[in-house]
Amino acid sequence: MTNSLDLEHLRTLVAIAECGGFSKAAAVRHISQPALSQHVRLLERGLKRKLFERDGRNMRFTHDGEQVLAEARRIIEVHDTSLRRLQARPSRSIVVGSTEHSAGQILPEMIRAMQAAFPDCATRFEIGRSTQLAESVGKGTVDFAFVLDPTGQGAGHLVGKLPLVWYAARGWQPPAPGETWPLIAFEEPCGLRERAMSLLTAEGRQVEVTAQSTTLEGVLAGVRAGLGVALLPSGGGRPTGLTVCGELPDGGTTQLRLVARRGLNAEIEQTALAAGMEFFAQRPHLQLVPAAQGA
């Protein structure tokens, strides 16, 4: 049996337990899955114990594996506590995701909150669409993300609500009665696109998506070019070159939710949630949702 245990291999074992699988643990550890499997094999070889067994398509801890996992957690806690006492904290990285709609609004608050609460951590950001960010959080490659949820059925913490506003280019003329309304939207799948289509068709209007994009800037460019109208969240202010199209039905609101990966440190998650709530608290014209309602 081995005379020593590799700390990184033990961290891999804990990551597998917290993430619920090898692939997600590899993403969280920022290593390849073959490298992660090698960590497990080296532990098994050194301890002369089988740590995992197959359960259908999945792998689960054996009885010996559960014992080693418990010891791994103790060793890591003692190790990290000692480093903190010696003021030699291990370097950590927090990956934050945000939609383009909220990046310029919430991320500054997030940067300040993360730097104040976790000065030893490097913070990286990933900007994308809500559907893509939610998938990245589920895979464990993003620690937490702020995503839009027009349906109100999403997971995570409900942070607040943003009004949905119809925008058109300045001087744009709406179609005559009976003519088709041109819509600029994000590529599917997109909850905002579905909301816009349903609102217009509910009033008996014919709708055609005349331009679509994977990015907010692409949608805005289509609207500025006069290709049609778009339904977008508003955090205050109006996009340059656009005007509010007031004759269309009330767009309602979209929820802004915080989703966090499985196994994320609870202190990090709560700090992120507090920063999101602070954004709304400083803007009374937006609909503030008490943090206690988010779950």
C-alpha positions in Angstrom: 0.0 0.0 0.0 1.2 3.5 -0.8 3.1 5.6 1.8 1.6 8.9 0.6 -1.6 10.2 -1.0 -1.5 12.8 -3.8 -3.6 15.8 -2.8 -4.8 16.5 -6.4 -5.9 12.9 -6.8 -8.0 13.3 -3.6 -9.5 16.5 -4.8 -10.5 14.7 -8.0 -12.2 12.0 -5.9 -14.2 14.7 -4.0 -15.1 16.5 -7.3 -16.6 13.2 -8.6 -18.7 12.9 -5.6 -19.9 16.5 -5.6 -20.5 16.7 -9.4 -22.2 13.3 -9.6 -20.0 11.9 -12.4 -16.6 11.8 -14.1 -17.3 14.1 -17.0 -18.7 17.0 -14.9 -15.9 16.5 -12.4 -13.3 16.7 -15.2 -14.8 20.0 -16.4 -14.8 21.5 -12.8 -11.2 20.4 -12.3 -10.2 21.8 -15.7 -8.6 18.5 -16.8 -9.4 16.0 -19.4 -11.6 13.0 -18.6 -8.7 10.6 -19.3 -6.5 12.5 -16.9 -9.2 12.3 -14.3 -9.6 8.6 -14.8 -5.9 8.3 -14.4 -6.1 10.0 -11.0 -8.6 7.4 -9.9 -6.5 4.5 -11.2 -3.4 5.7 -9.4 -5.4 6.0 -6.1 -6.8 2.5 -6.6 -3.3 1.1 -7.4 -1.7 2.8 -4.5 -4.4 1.9 -2.0 -4.9 -1.6 -3.5 -8.7 -1.0 -3.3 -11.4 -0.7 -5.9 -13.0 2.7 -5.5 -15.7 2.5 -8.1 -18.0 0.0 -9.7 -20.4 0.2 -12.7 -24.1 0.7 -12.0 -25.8 0.5 -15.4 -24.3 3.3 -17.5 -23.0 5.1 -14.4 -20.2 4.6 -12.0 -20.8 4.6 -8.2 -18.5 4.4 -5.2 -17.8 1.0 -3.7 -17.8 0.6 0.1 -14.0 1.1 0.1 -14.5 4.1 -2.2 -16.9 5.8 0.3 -14.3 5.2 3.1 -11.5 6.8 1.0 -13.8 9.7 0.0 -14.5 10.5 3.7 -10.7 10.5 4.4 -10.1 12.6 1.4 -12.4 15.3 2.6 -10.7 15.3 6.0 -7.3 15.5 4.5 -8.2 18.4 2.2 -9.9 20.3 5.0 -6.9 20.0 7.2 -4.6 20.9 4.4 -6.5 24.0 3.3 -7.1 25.1 6.9 -3.4 25.0 7.5 -2.7 27.1 4.4 -5.2 29.7 5.5 -3.5 29.9 8.9 -0.2 30.4 7.1 -1.8 33.0 4.8 -0.9 30.9 1.8 -4.3 30.3 0.4 -4.5 28.1 -2.7 -5.3 30.0 -5.9 -8.9 29.6 -7.1 -10.8 30.6 -10.2 -14.5 31.5 -10.3 -16.2 31.3 -13.7 -19.2 33.6 -14.0 -21.7 33.5 -16.8 -24.0 36.3 -18.0 -26.3 37.0 -20.9 -25.4 40.0 -23.1 -28.5 41.7 -21.8 -27.3 41.7 -18.2 -23.5 41.7 -18.7 -23.1 45.5 -18.8 -25.5 46.0 -15.9 -24.8 43.2 -13.4 -21.2 42.2 -14.0 -19.7 45.4 -12.6 -21.6 44.7 -9.3 -20.4 41.1 -9.5 -16.8 42.0 -10.0 -16.8 44.2 -6.9 -18.6 41.6 -4.8 -16.2 38.8 -5.8 -13.1 40.8 -5.4 -14.2 41.9 -1.9 -15.4 38.5 -0.7 -12.7 36.3 -2.4 -9.5 38.4 -2.9 -7.5 35.2 -3.5 -9.7 34.1 -6.4 -9.3 34.9 -10.1 -12.7 35.7 -11.7 -13.3 34.7 -15.4 -16.4 35.6 -17.3 -18.4 33.9 -20.1 -21.0 35.8 -22.0 -23.6 33.9 -24.0 -27.2 33.1 -24.5 -29.3 31.9 -21.5 -29.8 28.4 -23.0 -26.0 27.9 -23.6 -25.1 29.3 -20.2 -27.5 26.9 -18.4 -26.0 24.0 -20.2 -22.5 25.1 -19.2 -23.5 25.4 -15.6 -25.0 21.9 -15.8 -21.8 20.5 -17.3 -19.8 22.3 -14.5 -17.7 24.5 -16.8 -19.3 27.6 -15.4 -19.7 28.1 -11.7 -22.8 30.2 -11.8 -24.7 32.3 -14.3 -27.3 35.0 -14.6 -29.9 33.9 -17.2 -33.2 35.2 -18.5 -36.3 33.1 -18.0 -39.4 34.5 -19.8 -41.4 31.4 -18.9 -41.0 31.8 -15.2 -40.4 28.0 -14.9 -36.6 27.9 -14.7 -34.4 26.5 -12.0 -32.2 28.4 -9.6 -32.7 31.6 -7.5 -35.1 34.2 -8.7 -33.2 37.5 -8.5 -35.6 40.0 -10.0 -37.6 40.9 -13.1 -36.8 43.0 -16.1 -39.5 44.7 -18.2 -39.8 43.5 -21.8 -39.9 46.4 -24.3 -40.7 46.6 -28.0 -38.0 48.5 -29.9 -37.9 49.8 -33.5 -35.6 52.1 -35.5 -36.2 55.8 -35.3 -38.5 56.8 -38.0 -39.6 53.2 -38.7 -43.1 53.0 -40.0 -45.3 50.1 -38.8 -47.0 47.9 -41.5 -50.5 48.9 -42.6 -53.5 47.0 -41.2 -53.6 43.4 -42.5 -49.9 43.4 -43.5 -47.3 41.1 -41.9 -45.3 42.4 -38.9 -41.6 41.9 -39.4 -39.9 40.5 -36.2 -36.2 40.6 -35.4 -35.3 37.8 -32.9 -32.7 35.5 -31.5 -32.2 32.1 -33.2 -34.2 29.3 -31.7 -34.5 28.0 -29.0 -35.3 31.4 -27.4 -38.0 32.2 -24.9 -38.1 35.9 -25.9 -38.7 35.0 -29.5 -41.6 32.7 -28.4 -43.1 35.5 -26.2 -42.9 38.0 -29.0 -44.6 35.7 -31.5 -47.4 34.7 -29.1 -48.1 38.4 -28.1 -48.4 39.5 -31.8 -50.4 36.5 -33.0 -52.8 36.8 -30.0 -53.9 40.1 -31.4 -54.5 38.6 -34.8 -51.4 40.0 -36.4 -49.5 38.1 -39.0 -45.8 37.7 -38.0 -42.7 36.9 -40.0 -39.2 36.6 -38.6 -37.3 38.7 -41.1 -33.9 38.5 -39.4 -32.4 36.5 -36.6 -29.1 36.3 -34.8 -27.3 34.4 -32.1 -26.1 37.6 -30.5 -27.7 40.7 -29.0 -25.6 43.0 -31.2 -26.9 41.2 -34.2 -30.5 41.6 -33.2 -30.0 45.3 -32.4 -28.3 45.8 -35.8 -31.3 44.3 -37.5 -33.7 46.7 -35.7 -31.4 49.7 -36.3 -31.5 48.8 -40.0 -35.3 49.1 -40.0 -35.8 45.4 -40.7 -38.5 45.0 -38.0 -39.3 45.2 -34.3 -37.7 43.3 -31.4 -38.9 42.4 -27.9 -36.0 42.9 -25.5 -35.3 43.2 -21.7 -34.7 46.7 -20.4 -32.6 47.4 -17.3 -33.0 51.2 -17.8 -32.0 53.3 -20.7 -32.6 52.7 -24.3 -30.3 51.2 -27.0 -28.7 53.8 -29.2 -30.6 54.6 -32.3 -33.8 52.9 -31.2 -37.2 54.0 -30.0 -40.0 52.3 -28.0 -42.8 51.0 -30.2 -45.7 51.8 -27.9 -48.6 50.6 -30.1 -47.7 46.9 -29.6 -49.1 44.8 -26.7 -47.5 45.0 -23.2 -44.5 42.7 -23.3 -44.7 41.9 -19.6 -41.5 40.9 -17.8 -38.8 38.3 -17.9 -37.3 36.7 -14.8 -33.6 37.1 -14.1 -32.4 33.9 -12.3 -29.1 32.8 -10.8 -28.2 29.2 -11.6 -25.2 27.5 -9.9 -23.4 24.3 -10.7 -23.8 21.3 -8.4 -21.2 21.4 -5.6 -20.5 25.1 -5.8 -19.3 26.6 -2.5 -22.4 28.0 -0.7 -20.6 31.2 0.2 -19.8 31.9 -3.4 -23.4 31.3 -4.5 -24.8 33.5 -1.7 -22.3 36.3 -2.5 -23.4 36.2 -6.2 -27.1 36.2 -5.3 -26.5 39.2 -2.9 -24.8 41.1 -5.7 -27.7 40.4 -8.1 -30.1 41.6 -5.5 -28.1 44.7 -4.9 -28.4 45.6 -8.5 -32.2 45.6 -8.3 -32.2 47.3 -4.9 -30.4 50.3 -6.4 -32.9 50.5 -9.2 -36.4 51.0 -7.8 -38.0 51.3 -11.2 -37.3 47.6 -11.7 -39.3 44.9 -10.0 -37.4 43.7 -7.0 -38.0 40.1 -5.8 -37.0 39.2 -2.2 -34.1 36.7 -2.1 -36.2 34.5 0.1 -38.5 33.7 -2.8 -35.6 32.4 -5.0 -35.1 28.7 -4.9 
